[in-house]
Amino acid sequence: MTRVFAGTTFSCIPMLAIVRKDIGVWLRQPTSIAATILPAIAFMIILYFGAQAVGRNPIALMLQDYGPHAQEFVNILSQSDAFKVTVISTTPEKGEEALKQLKVAAVITIPRNFDSALDSHKPDPVTIHINNLNLDFTNDLRRSLPAAITEFYSNGSNMADTNNPIHIHIQETDLRSQDVDLLRFEIVPILVLLLTTSGIVNAGLATAREWEDFTIKELLLAPISKMTLIVGKLLSGWLTTLFIAAIVLVIGATSGYLKPEGTTYWISTVVIVLLIALASAGLGVAIGATARRFQRVTSIGIPISIDLFFLSGGITVAAFLPVWLQTIAHFVPTFYGTHALEMAIFYSSTEGLALDLSVLAATAIVAVTLGMLSLRRSMFA
């Protein structure tokens, strides 16, 4: 029993020394930290501006009637999630000039006889002049104005029932417990990208550093087992990734952007993060042992992380992608990690959790095995 305990202690001490050394070197190298977080930050900035661009389209509102019905319709347009009224004027020329200068995406005109035509149950057209520069924005505008008109007619408190020629009642049933805005929804794929990049790059650089700095021979001649060295490399990459993940989760929970509700969903979130980080670290060790150079690790690891980000539905809902891309996504492990985190963090749901955890656990086992075999082979090459 004493021998086993002594042997275990002897193996743990050098293993922890390897972990401490790798993490210490990482903290002292800004380039390694930058390579870890810059891809996620870059995509976060891109998605932020993208969400601002597609969230609410700027419009000019030409108001030629100041009656109560017209004012109510103006309020509906102003409070709509689809429009951002940037110009309100009675002069058509002002709106058309803003449209030509790309200050607005459309000009909506409320005619001067809007209230009288509505009360008389006569045709009452509201015109829209669209700059169809981009089909996506154009279709948003084409759908949003009829939706605003429908809301106008459905609000019976604004017009006496005897004067309202159309009675519309909307009954909405939501599948999810809450609405999540586009930018917040994209934070989870960004988190998965950060975990993937951190694990691959940090574990890869820590492994490749031994060949880059010619210290691999010293480690091989040291009185430690090869398994101790291998586990130490895997553990250092894993812990570095978890350190970054902990910072993100703390900030997310404090701000409310990434805050699971309840102990159950916190536990599932932590388990998912642990598995993604472990799989990424295993893959990083395999890449580092094969590449043996810093530049090769970053040139291989970062593109792989970005490809996994896109293929798992990083910039949109994977279920809305073309069928062939959906098929590919179901073979990408980060797809299951993203789905599991979204269910736990946003919707307090365990939908598909068993499958997600099974895929992530299997991926972690395969990646760690691949990393161990690659590093063992490289040490004896």
C-alpha positions in Angstrom: 0.0 0.0 0.0 2.9 2.4 0.8 4.5 1.7 -2.5 1.4 2.4 -4.4 0.8 5.6 -2.5 4.4 6.7 -3.0 4.3 5.9 -6.6 1.0 7.8 -7.1 2.5 10.8 -5.2 5.6 10.7 -7.3 3.6 10.8 -10.5 1.3 13.6 -9.4 4.0 16.0 -8.5 5.7 16.1 -11.9 2.3 16.1 -13.6 1.2 19.2 -11.6 4.6 20.8 -12.3 4.0 20.4 -16.1 0.5 21.9 -15.7 1.8 24.8 -13.6 4.6 25.5 -16.1 2.3 25.4 -19.2 -0.3 27.7 -17.6 2.4 30.1 -16.4 4.0 30.3 -19.8 0.5 30.9 -21.3 -0.2 33.7 -18.9 3.2 35.4 -19.8 2.6 35.2 -23.5 0.2 37.8 -24.9 0.3 36.2 -28.3 -1.1 32.9 -27.0 -3.9 34.7 -25.2 -4.7 36.8 -28.3 -4.8 33.7 -30.5 -7.3 32.2 -28.0 -9.7 35.0 -27.6 -9.4 37.2 -30.8 -11.4 34.9 -33.1 -14.4 34.9 -30.7 -14.1 38.7 -30.1 -13.9 39.3 -33.9 -17.1 37.3 -34.5 -18.8 38.9 -31.6 -18.2 42.4 -33.1 -19.3 41.2 -36.5 -22.5 39.7 -35.1 -23.2 42.8 -33.0 -23.2 45.1 -36.0 -25.1 42.5 -38.0 -27.8 42.4 -35.4 -28.0 46.2 -35.4 -28.4 46.2 -39.1 -31.1 43.6 -39.4 -33.0 44.2 -36.2 -35.0 47.3 -37.1 -35.0 48.9 -40.5 -34.7 52.7 -40.6 -37.6 54.4 -42.3 -38.9 57.9 -43.1 -42.5 58.6 -42.2 -44.4 61.1 -44.2 -47.3 62.3 -42.1 -50.1 64.1 -43.9 -52.9 63.5 -41.5 -52.9 64.4 -37.8 -56.2 62.7 -36.9 -56.4 60.3 -33.9 -56.4 57.2 -36.2 -53.3 58.4 -38.0 -51.5 59.2 -34.8 -52.3 55.7 -33.5 -50.9 54.2 -36.6 -47.7 56.3 -36.2 -47.4 55.0 -32.6 -47.6 51.4 -33.8 -44.9 52.0 -36.4 -42.7 53.7 -33.9 -43.0 51.0 -31.3 -42.7 48.2 -33.9 -39.7 45.8 -33.6 -39.4 45.9 -37.4 -39.1 49.7 -37.9 -36.9 52.5 -36.6 -38.5 55.8 -37.5 -35.6 58.2 -38.1 -37.4 60.9 -40.1 -40.9 62.3 -39.6 -41.9 65.0 -42.0 -44.9 66.4 -43.9 -42.7 67.2 -46.9 -42.4 64.2 -49.4 -39.2 65.6 -50.9 -37.4 65.2 -47.5 -38.3 61.6 -47.3 -37.2 60.9 -50.9 -33.9 62.6 -50.4 -33.2 60.5 -47.3 -34.1 57.4 -49.3 -31.7 58.3 -52.1 -28.9 59.0 -49.7 -29.4 55.6 -48.0 -30.3 57.2 -44.7 -33.5 55.1 -44.7 -34.6 51.9 -46.3 -38.1 53.0 -47.1 -40.6 55.9 -47.0 -44.0 55.2 -45.6 -46.7 57.8 -46.3 -49.9 58.3 -44.4 -52.2 60.3 -46.7 -54.1 63.4 -45.6 -57.5 61.7 -45.8 -56.5 58.7 -43.7 -59.0 59.3 -40.8 -62.0 60.3 -43.0 -61.5 57.4 -45.4 -61.2 55.0 -42.4 -64.4 56.3 -40.7 -66.2 56.1 -44.1 -65.1 52.5 -44.7 -63.5 53.5 -47.9 -60.2 52.3 -49.4 -57.4 53.9 -47.4 -54.0 53.1 -48.9 -50.8 53.6 -46.9 -48.0 53.8 -49.4 -44.4 52.5 -49.0 -41.5 53.4 -51.2 -38.7 50.8 -50.8 -35.1 50.9 -51.7 -34.8 47.3 -52.8 -31.1 47.3 -52.7 -31.0 44.1 -50.7 -33.7 41.4 -51.0 -33.5 40.4 -47.3 -34.1 43.9 -46.0 -36.8 44.4 -48.8 -38.8 41.4 -47.8 -38.6 42.4 -44.1 -40.2 45.7 -45.0 -42.8 44.1 -47.2 -43.9 41.8 -44.4 -43.6 44.3 -41.6 -46.0 47.0 -42.9 -49.0 44.5 -43.4 -48.2 43.2 -39.9 -48.4 46.8 -38.5 -51.7 47.3 -40.3 -53.0 44.1 -38.8 -52.0 45.2 -35.3 -53.7 48.6 -36.0 -57.0 46.9 -36.8 -56.7 44.3 -34.0 -56.5 47.1 -31.3 -60.2 47.8 -30.7 -59.4 50.3 -28.0 -58.3 52.8 -30.5 -61.5 52.8 -32.6 -65.1 52.4 -31.6 -66.3 48.9 -32.6 -69.0 50.5 -34.8 -66.4 52.4 -36.8 -64.0 49.5 -37.1 -64.7 47.7 -40.4 -62.4 44.8 -39.6 -62.3 42.8 -36.4 -59.1 40.9 -35.9 -58.1 39.0 -32.8 -54.6 37.5 -32.6 -54.0 34.4 -30.4 -50.3 33.6 -30.0 -48.9 30.5 -28.5 -45.1 30.4 -28.0 -43.1 27.2 -28.1 -40.4 28.6 -25.8 -40.6 30.2 -22.4 -39.0 33.5 -23.4 -38.0 35.6 -26.4 -34.2 35.8 -27.0 -32.9 38.6 -29.1 -30.5 37.8 -32.0 -27.3 39.1 -30.3 -27.9 37.2 -27.1 -28.8 34.1 -29.0 -25.4 34.3 -30.8 -23.5 34.5 -27.6 -23.8 30.7 -27.0 -22.2 29.7 -30.4 -19.5 32.3 -29.6 -18.9 30.7 -26.3 -18.5 27.3 -28.0 -16.1 28.9 -30.5 -14.1 30.3 -27.6 -14.0 26.9 -25.9 -12.9 25.1 -29.1 -10.3 27.7 -30.0 -8.9 27.8 -26.5 -8.6 24.1 -26.1 -7.1 23.4 -29.5 -4.7 26.4 -29.6 -3.5 26.3 -25.9 -3.1 22.6 -25.7 -1.5 22.5 -29.1 0.9 25.3 -28.3 1.8 23.8 -24.9 2.6 20.5 -26.7 4.4 22.0 -29.7 6.5 24.2 -27.4 8.5 21.2 -26.2 9.8 20.7 -29.7 10.0 24.4 -30.5 12.2 25.1 -27.5 14.0 21.8 -27.7 12.9 20.7 -24.2 11.3 17.5 -25.3 14.5 15.5 -24.7 14.8 16.8 -21.2 11.3 15.7 -20.4 11.9 12.2 -22.0 15.1 11.8 -19.9 13.5 13.0 -16.7 12.6 10.2 -14.2 8.8 10.4 -14.9 6.6 8.1 -16.8 5.4 9.0 -20.3 1.8 8.8 -19.2 2.6 11.5 -16.6 3.8 13.8 -19.3 0.9 13.0 -21.6 -1.7 13.6 -18.9 0.0 16.8 -17.8 -0.2 18.2 -21.3 -3.9 17.3 -21.6 -4.7 18.6 -18.1 -2.9 22.0 -18.7 -4.9 22.6 -21.9 -8.1 21.6 -20.3 -7.6 23.8 -17.2 -6.6 26.8 -19.3 -9.8 26.4 -21.3 -11.9 26.0 -18.2 -10.3 29.1 -16.7 -11.5 31.2 -19.7 -14.9 29.5 -19.7 -15.3 30.4 -16.0 -14.6 34.1 -16.6 -17.1 34.1 -19.5 -19.8 32.3 -17.4 -19.3 34.6 -14.4 -19.6 37.7 -16.6 -22.6 36.2 -18.4 -24.4 35.3 -15.2 -23.7 38.7 -13.6 -25.0 40.6 -16.7 -27.9 38.2 -17.2 -26.9 37.3 -20.8 -25.8 33.7 -19.9 -27.6 32.8 -16.7 -29.2 29.3 -16.4 -32.2 29.3 -14.2 -32.0 26.7 -11.4 -29.4 24.3 -10.1 -30.2 21.6 -12.6 -29.5 23.7 -15.6 -26.3 25.2 -14.0 -25.1 21.6 -13.6 -25.9 20.6 -17.1 -24.2 23.8 -18.4 -21.0 23.1 -16.4 -21.0 19.5 -17.6 -21.4 20.5 -21.2 -18.6 23.1 -20.9 -16.3 20.5 -19.3 -16.9 18.0 -22.1 -16.3 20.6 -24.9 -13.2 21.8 -23.2 -11.8 18.3 -22.8 -12.5 17.3 -26.4 -10.8 20.5 -27.6 -7.8 20.0 -25.4 -7.4 16.4 -26.7 -7.6 17.6 -30.3 -5.1 20.4 -29.5 -2.6 17.9 -28.0 -2.9 15.7 -31.2 -2.3 18.8 -33.4 0.6 20.1 -31.3 2.3 16.7 -31.2 1.9 16.3 -35.0 2.8 19.9 -36.0 5.5 20.6 -33.5 5.6 24.3 -34.4 3.7 27.3 -33.1 2.8 28.7 -36.5 1.5 25.3 -37.7 -0.6 24.9 -34.6 -2.3 28.3 -35.0 -2.7 27.9 -38.8 -4.4 24.5 -38.3 -6.2 25.0 -35.0 -7.9 28.4 -35.6 -9.4 27.5 -39.1 -10.7 24.2 -37.6 -12.4 26.1 -34.8 -14.0 28.6 -37.2 -15.1 25.8 -39.5 -16.8 24.0 -36.6 -18.4 27.2 -35.6 -20.0 27.7 -39.0 -20.9 24.1 -39.6 -22.7 23.9 -36.2 -25.0 26.8 -37.0 -22.8 29.5 -35.5 -24.5 32.5 -37.3 -28.0 31.1 -37.6 -30.3 28.4 -36.5 -29.0 25.1 -37.9 -32.5 23.8 -38.5 -33.1 26.7 -40.9 -30.1 25.9 -43.1 -30.3 24.0 -46.4 -31.0 20.3 -46.0 -27.4 19.3 -47.1 -25.9 21.7 -44.5 -28.3 20.3 -41.8 -27.0 16.8 -42.6 -23.4 17.9 -42.2 -24.2 19.8 -39.0 -25.5 16.6 -37.3 -22.0 15.1 -37.8 -20.3 18.1 -36.1 -19.9 17.7 -32.3 -20.1 21.4 -31.6 -23.6 21.4 -33.0 -24.7 19.3 -30.0 -22.8 21.4 -27.6 -24.4 24.6 -28.9 -27.9 23.0 -28.8 -27.4 21.7 -25.3 -26.2 25.1 -24.0 -29.0 27.0 -25.6 -31.6 24.7 -24.1 -30.0 25.0 -20.6 -29.2 28.7 -20.6 -32.1 30.2 -22.5 -35.1 27.9 -22.2 -34.5 25.9 -19.0 -35.1 22.7 -21.0 -33.6 19.3 -21.1 -34.8 18.7 -24.7 -32.3 16.4 -26.5 -29.9 16.6 -23.5 -29.2 12.8 -23.4 -28.2 12.7 -27.0 -26.1 15.9 -26.7 -24.2 14.7 -23.7 -23.7 11.2 -25.3 -22.2 12.8 -28.5 -20.0 15.2 -26.5 -18.8 12.4 -24.1 -18.0 10.2 -27.1 -16.2 13.0 -28.8 -14.1 13.8 -25.7 -13.1 10.1 -25.3 -12.1 9.9 -29.0 -10.2 13.3 -28.9 -8.3 12.5 -25.7 -7.4 9.0 -27.0 -6.2 10.6 -30.3 -4.2 13.2 -28.3 -2.5 10.6 -26.1 -1.6 8.3 -29.1 -0.3 11.2 -31.2 1.9 12.5 -28.3 3.2 9.1 -27.4 4.1 8.4 -31.1 5.8 11.8 -31.5 7.9 11.2 -28.3 9.3 8.0 -29.8 9.6 9.2 -33.3 
